[in-house]
Amino acid sequence: MSATIKSEVDFINAIKTEPKNKEVIEGIGDDTAIIKISSNKYLLFTTDMFVENDHFSLAYSKPEDIGKKVIEANVSDIAAMGGIPKYAVISISLKQNISFDFVKRLYKGVYYSCNKYNVDLVGGDTVHGNEIVINVAMLGYAKTDEICKRKDAKVGDLIMCSGYLGTSTCGLELYRNNIDGFESIKKFHRAPHANLDKSRKVCKYVNAMEDVSDGLASEVRNICLESKKGAIIYWEKIPIREDVRKAAKILGKEPEDFALYGGEDFELVFTVSKKNYEKVKKFGYVVGEVIKGNKIYLSKENKLIEIKKFGYDHFARTKV
C-alpha cells in the first residue's frame, strides 16, 4: 500500500528536481521561481490557488475582499524575493448558479489591488465546478543585487518581521466563534495586504526573506530548511496588536500562537547581518536569530523549547 502524503514539505521533496535549463536559478523551493534573463535582472514566477471554504468563506467575505486577497497574496510572494510584480493571469472555477454581479464585484477587488501595484491582468481561463477555486499566476522582476533567497540566511543573522503578526488568524477565529466586534481585525483577515513598500526598502540589505502566509514558525522553518541552518524565535518579542491580545483573551487562546502557527498576515520575515541591522531596523521588529544546526527553538521565559509544530499545512490539515 502506497504511503500517503503527510505534509507540504514531504510533497515538495517528492516532486523537486534539478532544473534542466541553466537560466533557472531557483525552481521549486522558494516563494517564487527565479529565472535569469539578463546580466543584472531576474524574472520571478509564482502562483497561488484559493479554494472556497479553505482560503475564504462567502459567509463573511465580500467578493471584493476575495478579489483583493488573491492578488495581494501573489504580490506578497514577489515582494518576499525583493522583486517588483508586473503581470498576472487568473484561472477561475465558478459554481453553476453564480451571479454576474458576484463576478463583477470579485474582479473589482482584483483590479483594485492590481492598480495599487501597477500590475496588468493579461489573461486567464474560466471553468465551472462544485465550489469556487481561483488560481493566480504572477510574473515580476528583480535586480540581481536585490534578490532575496531563502537559502541565503547566515549564522548570526537577526531574524526580523516587518509588522504585527497573528492578526489574520485572530480574525478567522473571531468569525468561527461568532464573536461580535473587533471589526478592524476581521477586516484584516478578509483582505490582508502585501508589504511591497517595505520589501523595496530592505531588499538590498537583507540575506534571506519570506512572507508570512503560514505563520512565523513555518516561514522560519522554510528559511532554515533551504539555508541548512537553525533558529531561535523570541516569544516575548513577537509583535502583536493590542486589540488582537484582547480578542485572544476572549477566545481563550495565546495570541503568540496565532502569530507562530496561523498565517496570511503577509508581513515579511527576513534575516539580516548585525552589520546591516542599522539600515533596516526602522522597517521591522527583531524576533529571533539564525544559529548553527538544523533545529528551531522558541525562547520563552528564559527556556529554549524545540518547535516541532508548525503552521497550517494542507496535507497535515494542521490548524491553530
DOBADREN-9289 format. One line per 4 residues: for each residue x, y, z of N, C-alpha, C. Coordinates in pm, whole numbers. Layout:
X,Y,Z,X,Y,Z,X,Y,Z ~ ...
***
This chain:
84,-119,0,0,0,0,88,125,0 ~ 61,217,-91,143,336,-104,122,430,15 ~ 232,490,62,223,584,175,151,711,132 ~ 79,771,225,9,896,196,100,1014,223
66,1127,163,142,1250,185,104,1307,320 ~ 202,1330,406,177,1378,542,190,1529,556 ~ 266,1593,467,288,1737,481,326,1798,347 ~ 317,1931,340,358,2002,219,508,1987,194
587,1981,301,731,1960,286,758,1826,220 ~ 686,1721,263,701,1589,201,665,1594,53 ~ 556,1666,22,512,1677,-117,618,1745,-203 ~ 671,1857,-153,773,1931,-228,898,1846,-248
942,1777,-143,1061,1692,-155,1039,1579,-255 ~ 914,1531,-266,885,1420,-356,889,1461,-502 ~ 854,1587,-532,844,1629,-672,961,1716,-717 ~ 1044,1760,-625,1150,1855,-658,1259,1787,-741
1298,1851,-849,1406,1801,-934,1502,1915,-968 ~ 1617,1879,-1020,1714,1979,-1065,1668,2039,-1198 ~ 1676,2171,-1215,1635,2233,-1341,1718,2184,-1459 ~ 1654,2173,-1574,1724,2130,-1695,1788,2248,-1768
1732,2367,-1748,1781,2486,-1817,1870,2570,-1725 ~ 1984,2610,-1776,2082,2683,-1695,2031,2819,-1652 ~ 1928,2872,-1719,1873,3002,-1681,1793,2996,-1552 ~ 1750,2877,-1510,1672,2862,-1388,1766,2867,-1267
1760,2977,-1195,1845,2995,-1077,1783,2924,-957 ~ 1651,2937,-940,1577,2866,-835,1448,2813,-895 ~ 1422,2684,-875,1296,2626,-918,1204,2610,-799 ~ 1166,2485,-772,1078,2457,-659,1154,2477,-528
1093,2549,-431,1156,2560,-300,1166,2700,-244 ~ 1126,2801,-320,1127,2938,-265,990,3001,-290 ~ 973,3128,-252,844,3194,-273,809,3206,-420 ~ 911,3222,-504,890,3224,-649,1004,3150,-717
982,3111,-840,1093,3065,-923,1175,3187,-965 ~ 1306,3164,-988,1396,3271,-1030,1461,3228,-1161 ~ 1442,3308,-1266,1496,3276,-1398,1579,3394,-1447 ~ 1702,3367,-1483,1791,3475,-1527,1756,3516,-1669
1734,3645,-1691,1700,3694,-1825,1803,3794,-1878 ~ 1891,3843,-1792,1999,3929,-1836,2107,3927,-1729 ~ 2213,4001,-1752,2325,4000,-1656,2289,4064,-1523 ~ 2186,4148,-1521,2152,4217,-1397,2003,4208,-1360
1929,4114,-1424,1786,4107,-1396,1737,3962,-1396 ~ 1648,3933,-1299,1583,3803,-1291,1433,3817,-1319 ~ 1378,3715,-1383,1232,3700,-1393,1185,3618,-1274 ~ 1079,3664,-1207,1019,3593,-1095,883,3538,-1138
855,3414,-1101,733,3347,-1145,671,3276,-1024 ~ 545,3311,-992,479,3250,-877,334,3219,-910 ~ 273,3133,-829,131,3103,-845,72,3061,-712 ~ -56,3096,-691,-128,3059,-569,-270,3019,-604
-320,2918,-533,-457,2872,-554,-540,2898,-429 ~ -666,2939,-449,-756,2973,-339,-885,2894,-355 ~ -920,2818,-251,-1035,2729,-258,-1140,2775,-158 ~ -1263,2782,-205,-1375,2822,-118,-1384,2731,4
-1409,2792,119,-1421,2724,249,-1288,2669,300 ~ -1180,2705,232,-1046,2673,282,-967,2803,297 ~ -961,2881,189,-890,3009,191,-983,3129,210 ~ -1109,3109,185,-1207,3217,204,-1345,3155,222
-1435,3232,280,-1572,3187,300,-1669,3295,254 ~ -1769,3255,179,-1871,3350,135,-1962,3393,250 ~ -1949,3325,364,-2032,3360,480,-1994,3497,535 ~ -1867,3538,517,-1825,3667,571,-1734,3747,479
-1689,3690,369,-1604,3764,276,-1686,3818,161 ~ -1674,3946,134,-1737,4005,16,-1658,3964,-108 ~ -1723,3960,-223,-1649,3927,-345,-1529,4018,-368 ~ -1544,4147,-335,-1431,4241,-350,-1314,4200,-263
-1342,4153,-140,-1236,4109,-49,-1158,3992,-109 ~ -1230,3897,-167,-1167,3779,-225,-1078,3819,-342 ~ -1129,3910,-425,-1051,3957,-539,-922,4025,-497 ~ -931,4109,-394,-811,4174,-343,-712,4071,-289
-763,3977,-212,-677,3881,-143,-594,3796,-239 ~ -656,3752,-349,-583,3663,-440,-467,3736,-508 ~ -484,3866,-532,-374,3943,-589,-269,3976,-483 ~ -314,4018,-366,-221,4055,-259,-129,3939,-223
-182,3817,-222,-101,3701,-187,13,3679,-284 ~ -15,3697,-413,89,3679,-513,189,3794,-514 ~ 140,3916,-495,231,4030,-482,324,4008,-363 ~ 269,3952,-255,349,3925,-136,463,3828,-165
436,3726,-248,542,3633,-286,653,3702,-365 ~ 614,3789,-457,714,3863,-535,793,3955,-442 ~ 723,4022,-350,790,4111,-255,889,4036,-170 ~ 855,3912,-131,944,3833,-46,1076,3799,-114
1079,3809,-246,1202,3782,-320,1282,3910,-347 ~ 1229,4024,-304,1295,4151,-335,1261,4202,-473 ~ 1147,4153,-528,1112,4188,-665,997,4285,-677 ~ 961,4315,-803,851,4405,-837,753,4328,-924
625,4318,-885,526,4245,-964,489,4322,-1090 ~ 458,4248,-1198,428,4316,-1325,302,4263,-1395 ~ 287,4130,-1408,180,4075,-1489,114,3957,-1417 ~ -16,3940,-1439,-89,3830,-1375,-190,3769,-1471
-216,3639,-1453,-328,3572,-1519,-410,3503,-1411 ~ -540,3492,-1432,-629,3431,-1335,-711,3321,-1402 ~ -705,3201,-1344,-794,3093,-1384,-893,3071,-1271 ~ -1022,3057,-1306,-1124,3053,-1202,-1228,2947,-1234
-1263,2870,-1131,-1373,2775,-1139,-1491,2833,-1062 ~ -1604,2848,-1130,-1723,2908,-1069,-1836,2806,-1059 ~ -1916,2819,-955,-2032,2732,-939,-2138,2766,-1044 ~ -2222,2669,-1077,-2318,2683,-1185,-2414,2801,-1164
-2450,2828,-1039,-2552,2930,-1012,-2493,3064,-971 ~ -2365,3086,-998,-2301,3212,-956,-2358,3328,-1039 ~ -2374,3442,-976,-2434,3557,-1045,-2327,3641,-1115 ~ -2372,3712,-1217,-2282,3802,-1288,-2239,3915,-1195
-2326,3956,-1104,-2292,4060,-1007,-2176,4016,-920 ~ -2176,3889,-878,-2065,3837,-797,-1934,3848,-873 ~ -1935,3807,-999,-1814,3811,-1081,-1763,3954,-1097 ~ -1853,4047,-1124,-1811,4186,-1140,-1750,4241,-1013
-1808,4208,-899,-1755,4256,-771,-1621,4188,-738 ~ -1609,4060,-770,-1482,3989,-749,-1370,4057,-826 ~ -1396,4085,-954,-1292,4146,-1036,-1272,4294,-1004 ~ -1369,4356,-941,-1347,4492,-891,-1236,4490,-786
-1239,4389,-698,-1133,4372,-598,-1000,4337,-663 ~ -1004,4249,-763,-882,4212,-836,-815,4336,-895 ~ -895,4416,-965,-837,4533,-1031,-795,4642,-931 ~ -862,4647,-818,-820,4743,-715,-676,4716,-674
-646,4589,-641,-510,4556,-598,-412,4559,-713 ~ -454,4517,-832,-365,4528,-948,-323,4672,-972 ~ -419,4763,-965,-388,4905,-987,-295,4960,-879 ~ -314,4913,-757,-231,4960,-646,-83,4931,-670
-55,4817,-732,84,4775,-753,129,4788,-899 ~ 45,4851,-982,78,4868,-1124,97,4733,-1194 ~ 12,4637,-1160,15,4505,-1221,-92,4498,-1329 ~ -57,4443,-1445,-152,4422,-1553,-207,4280,-1547
-341,4267,-1549,-404,4138,-1565,-412,4109,-1714 ~ -343,4004,-1760,-325,3985,-1903,-389,3856,-1957 ~ -468,3786,-1877,-535,3668,-1930,-581,3574,-1821 ~ -622,3453,-1863,-668,3353,-1769,-758,3251,-1835
-832,3177,-1752,-923,3075,-1803,-1041,3064,-1707 ~ -1154,3015,-1758,-1275,3002,-1676,-1339,2865,-1700 ~ -1373,2797,-1588,-1446,2670,-1595,-1553,2673,-1486 ~ -1636,2567,-1477,-1732,2561,-1368,-1707,2434,-1286
-1747,2439,-1158,-1728,2326,-1068,-1824,2335,-951 ~ -1797,2255,-849,-1886,2249,-733,-1857,2356,-629 ~ -1738,2419,-637,-1702,2528,-546,-1614,2626,-621 ~ -1601,2744,-564,-1519,2846,-628,-1371,2816,-602
-1295,2811,-708,-1149,2793,-698,-1085,2899,-787 ~ -990,2973,-731,-923,3080,-806,-774,3056,-803 ~ -712,3054,-920,-567,3039,-928,-508,3162,-997 ~ -412,3223,-933,-342,3339,-989,-197,3300,-1015
-150,3332,-1132,-7,3321,-1163,45,3461,-1191 ~ 162,3492,-1137,214,3629,-1149,361,3628,-1187 ~ 396,3722,-1273,535,3744,-1311,583,3876,-1254 ~ 712,3880,-1218,773,4003,-1173,921,4002,-1207
988,4106,-1166,1131,4118,-1193,1206,4154,-1064 ~ 1334,4118,-1061,1421,4160,-951,1560,4185,-1005 ~ 1625,4287,-953,1765,4309,-987,1850,4204,-917 ~ 1961,4168,-979,2046,4062,-922,2102,4101,-785
2119,4230,-759,2173,4272,-631,2063,4297,-527 ~ 1937,4267,-563,1827,4286,-469,1751,4156,-440 ~ 1788,4049,-509,1717,3922,-491,1741,3867,-350 ~ 1637,3811,-290,1645,3758,-153,1597,3614,-154
1688,3520,-140,1655,3378,-144,1656,3318,-4 ~ 1569,3221,20,1562,3155,150,1697,3095,190 ~ 1769,3043,95,1892,2969,126,2009,3059,165 ~ 1989,3191,162,2100,3283,188,2112,3330,333
2034,3270,424,2047,3305,566,2185,3265,618 ~ 2241,3346,705,2375,3321,760,2367,3305,912 ~ 2454,3221,966,2463,3207,1111,2498,3343,1172 ~ 2426,3382,1274,2448,3512,1337,2352,3619,1288
2282,3593,1177,2181,3689,1129,2072,3708,1234 ~ 2021,3830,1242,1900,3856,1319,1780,3821,1232 ~ 1675,3768,1294,1550,3742,1222,1455,3855,1257 ~ 1400,3920,1153,1310,4032,1174,1178,4007,1101
1073,4071,1147,947,4071,1072,903,4215,1054 ~ 831,4240,945,803,4377,905,687,4442,979 ~ 610,4364,1055,495,4421,1123,429,4323,1218 ~ 309,4358,1263,236,4276,1360,194,4142,1299
197,4039,1382,163,3904,1339,42,3850,1415 ~ -24,3753,1355,-137,3687,1419,-271,3751,1397 ~ -274,3865,1328,-399,3940,1312,-500,3865,1225 ~ -455,3810,1113,-547,3742,1022,-608,3618,1086
-526,3539,1152,-577,3417,1218,-672,3452,1330 ~ -643,3559,1403,-733,3604,1508,-869,3640,1449 ~ -868,3708,1334,-993,3743,1267,-1072,3620,1228 ~ -1003,3519,1177,-1069,3393,1140,-1134,3328,1262
-1063,3326,1374,-1117,3265,1496,-1237,3342,1549 ~ -1235,3473,1534,-1350,3553,1576,-1474,3516,1493 ~ -1454,3499,1363,-1565,3457,1278,-1613,3317,1315 ~ -1520,3225,1333,-1557,3087,1363,-1634,3075,1494
-1605,3163,1588,-1668,3156,1718,-1784,3256,1734 ~ -1821,3320,1622,-1935,3413,1621,-1926,3520,1729 ~ -1806,3579,1742,-1783,3684,1841,-1800,3820,1775 ~ -1885,3902,1833,-1913,4034,1779,-1797,4131,1805
-1794,4238,1729,-1693,4341,1750,-1562,4308,1680 ~ -1459,4382,1717,-1324,4364,1663,-1325,4373,1509 ~ -1396,4472,1457,-1415,4483,1312,-1284,4505,1237 ~ -1191,4577,1299,-1062,4602,1233,-985,4472,1211
-990,4383,1308,-921,4254,1296,-989,4169,1189 ~ -1121,4167,1191,-1196,4088,1092,-1171,4139,950 ~ -1167,4270,936,-1141,4329,804,-1004,4288,753 ~ -906,4287,844,-771,4247,804,-770,4103,756
-845,4015,824,-849,3876,780,-911,3863,641 ~ -1018,3937,617,-1086,3926,488,-999,3976,372 ~ -921,4080,396,-843,4140,288,-708,4189,338 ~ -617,4097,369,-483,4139,410,-408,4202,293
-301,4273,323,-230,4340,215,-82,4303,216 ~ -23,4305,97,119,4276,81,202,4393,134 ~ 331,4366,155,421,4470,206,533,4498,105 ~ 490,4529,-17,586,4557,-123,671,4679,-90
610,4780,-28,684,4903,2,802,4875,96 ~ 780,4792,198,889,4761,291,993,4671,225 ~ 948,4583,138,1043,4499,65,1141,4585,-14 ~ 1090,4688,-79,1176,4776,-158,1278,4848,-70
1241,4873,55,1331,4944,146,1444,4855,198 ~ 1415,4724,215,1513,4638,285,1587,4541,194 ~ 1539,4517,70,1591,4406,-10,1740,4416,-40 ~ 1795,4535,-44,1938,4549,-73,2027,4510,45
1968,4502,164,2049,4485,284,2030,4351,356 ~ 1922,4278,322,1894,4155,395,1947,4034,318 ~ 1954,3921,387,2001,3798,324,1883,3715,274 ~ 1818,3642,362,1700,3563,323,1573,3641,354
1466,3613,278,1338,3677,307,1224,3584,267 ~ 1111,3599,336,994,3512,318,872,3593,359 ~ 757,3562,304,637,3630,352,557,3537,443 ~ 481,3595,535,410,3514,634,273,3476,579
269,3359,514,142,3305,466,95,3189,552 ~ 187,3122,622,151,3005,703,196,3015,849 ~ 234,3133,895,275,3150,1034,425,3169,1047 ~ 466,3244,1148,608,3274,1169,693,3149,1181
647,3050,1258,725,2928,1278,748,2857,1145 ~ 645,2850,1063,656,2783,933,751,2857,840 ~ 744,2988,838,831,3065,748,976,3057,791 ~ 1001,3062,922,1139,3046,970,1190,2907,937
1104,2806,951,1144,2669,914,1181,2663,766 ~ 1103,2727,679,1134,2724,536,1271,2783,507 ~ 1301,2895,572,1433,2957,555,1542,2863,605 ~ 1519,2801,719,1620,2711,777,1641,2586,692
1534,2531,637,1548,2412,553,1631,2442,429 ~ 1606,2556,366,1678,2589,243,1822,2633,270 ~ 1844,2701,382,1979,2751,413,2061,2654,497 ~ 1994,2542,540,2060,2441,624,2114,2504,753
2028,2580,817,2061,2646,942,1953,2617,1047 ~ 1978,2660,1170,1880,2653,1276,1837,2794,1314 ~ 1748,2804,1412,1699,2937,1452,1643,2934,1593 ~ 1643,3052,1653,1574,3075,1780,1473,3187,1757
1349,3164,1798,1244,3267,1791,1216,3315,1932 ~ 1214,3445,1952,1191,3502,2085,1041,3523,2108 ~ 983,3443,2193,840,3451,2224,799,3591,2267 ~ 876,3649,2359,838,3777,2419,850,3893,2321
919,3874,2208,940,3984,2114,851,3976,1990 ~ 764,3877,1984,674,3868,1869,577,3986,1873 ~ 575,4069,1769,489,4190,1771,342,4154,1744 ~ 256,4193,1837,114,4160,1828,32,4285,1863
-69,4312,1784,-157,4425,1810,-228,4410,1944 ~ -253,4522,2010,-318,4518,2141,-461,4466,2130 ~ -531,4501,2022,-668,4450,2009,-670,4300,1982 ~ -563,4248,1919,-552,4103,1899,-531,4033,2034
-453,4094,2120,-434,4037,2255,-568,4032,2330 ~ -646,4137,2318,-775,4140,2386,-870,4035,2329 ~ -870,4022,2196,-956,3923,2132,-913,3781,2169 ~ -782,3757,2172,-731,3624,2206,-773,3584,2348
-775,3681,2438,-817,3653,2576,-963,3607,2579 ~ -1047,3672,2500,-1188,3633,2492,-1201,3493,2431 ~ -1115,3464,2333,-1118,3335,2266,-1054,3224,2351 ~ -983,3264,2457,-916,3165,2541,-792,3106,2476
-723,3188,2395,-604,3140,2325,-489,3237,2343 ~ -368,3185,2320,-249,3268,2327,-233,3343,2195 ~ -223,3475,2196,-207,3548,2070,-78,3511,1998 ~ 26,3474,2075,152,3431,2012,134,3307,1927
38,3221,1966,10,3102,1885,-50,3140,1751 ~ -134,3244,1751,-185,3293,1622,-68,3335,1532 ~ 28,3405,1589,143,3455,1513,233,3342,1465 ~ 259,3247,1551,352,3140,1519,294,3038,1423
168,3004,1441,112,2888,1371,-8,2921,1283 ~ -41,3049,1272,-154,3089,1188,-109,3122,1048 ~ -128,3246,1006,-81,3283,872,-165,3389,807 ~ -133,3414,679,-198,3513,594,-192,3655,649
-86,3684,725,-60,3823,762,10,3896,648 ~ 84,3820,566,161,3873,453,264,3978,495 ~ 304,3974,623,421,4051,663,544,3980,609 ~ 656,4047,609,782,3989,563,864,3941,682
925,3826,669,1023,3777,766,1157,3774,694 ~ 1257,3839,749,1387,3842,682,1501,3830,781 ~ 1614,3782,729,1734,3772,812,1834,3877,767 ~ 1899,3938,863,1991,4047,831,2113,4038,922
2230,4066,866,2352,4065,946,2348,4178,1049 ~ 2419,4159,1157,2425,4265,1258,2487,4392,1199 ~ 2574,4375,1100,2637,4489,1034,2533,4575,962 ~ 2432,4510,901,2332,4584,824,2206,4617,902
2202,4575,1026,2081,4594,1107,2038,4740,1114 ~ 2134,4831,1133,2101,4973,1146,2028,5027,1023 ~ 2055,4967,906,1994,5014,782,1849,4973,767 ~ 1807,4871,844,1671,4818,825,1588,4819,954
1646,4862,1065,1578,4846,1194,1444,4919,1202 ~ 1429,5029,1130,1303,5104,1137,1192,5040,1054 ~ 1224,4932,983,1124,4866,898,1073,4735,957 ~ 1104,4710,1084,1055,4586,1143,1097,4564,1286
1073,4443,1333,1099,4403,1471,1190,4280,1473 ~ 1287,4279,1562,1372,4161,1580,1292,4055,1654 ~ 1281,3936,1595,1203,3828,1657,1285,3700,1677 ~ 1415,3704,1642,1494,3583,1661,1634,3597,1604
1701,3483,1591,1836,3480,1536,1861,3347,1467 ~ 1949,3349,1368,1988,3228,1296,2108,3165,1367 ~ 2102,3032,1386,2208,2961,1458,2256,2841,1376 ~ 2362,2779,1423,2410,2656,1360,2313,2542,1388
2323,2438,1308,2240,2321,1330,2119,2321,1239 ~ 2021,2239,1273,1902,2229,1189,1772,2231,1270 ~ 1781,2275,1395,1662,2278,1480,1615,2422,1502 ~ 1486,2435,1528,1427,2566,1553,1373,2567,1695
1414,2667,1771,1376,2675,1912,1291,2798,1938 ~ 1210,2787,2039,1134,2900,2091,1197,2939,2224 ~ 1241,3063,2236,1294,3114,2361,1178,3176,2439 ~ 1139,3109,2547,1023,3152,2625,1054,3142,2773
1042,3255,2841,1068,3259,2986,1204,3201,3019 ~ 1305,3242,2940,1445,3203,2959,1469,3053,2939 ~ 1379,2986,2867,1397,2846,2834,1392,2828,2683 ~ 1474,2733,2632,1471,2701,2491,1387,2575,2470
1282,2589,2389,1191,2478,2362,1196,2449,2213 ~ 1229,2326,2175,1233,2294,2033,1092,2297,1974 ~ 1078,2365,1861,949,2372,1793,934,2251,1702 ~ 829,2176,1722,802,2060,1637,670,2071,1563
591,2173,1600,465,2201,1533,481,2330,1455 ~ 432,2330,1333,449,2449,1251,312,2499,1205 ~ 308,2583,1103,185,2649,1064,88,2559,991 ~ -14,2622,929,-117,2548,857,-55,2467,745
-98,2340,732,-47,2250,629,-166,2186,560 ~ -176,2201,428,-292,2150,355,-301,1998,356 ~ -189,1930,373,-191,1784,375,-204,1729,517 ~ -135,1795,611,-146,1752,750,-276,1800,814
-337,1905,749,-462,1966,797,-444,2024,937 ~ -324,2073,965,-299,2132,1096,-354,2273,1100 ~ -418,2308,1212,-472,2441,1231,-439,2488,1372 ~ -449,2618,1394,-426,2674,1527,-526,2614,1625
***
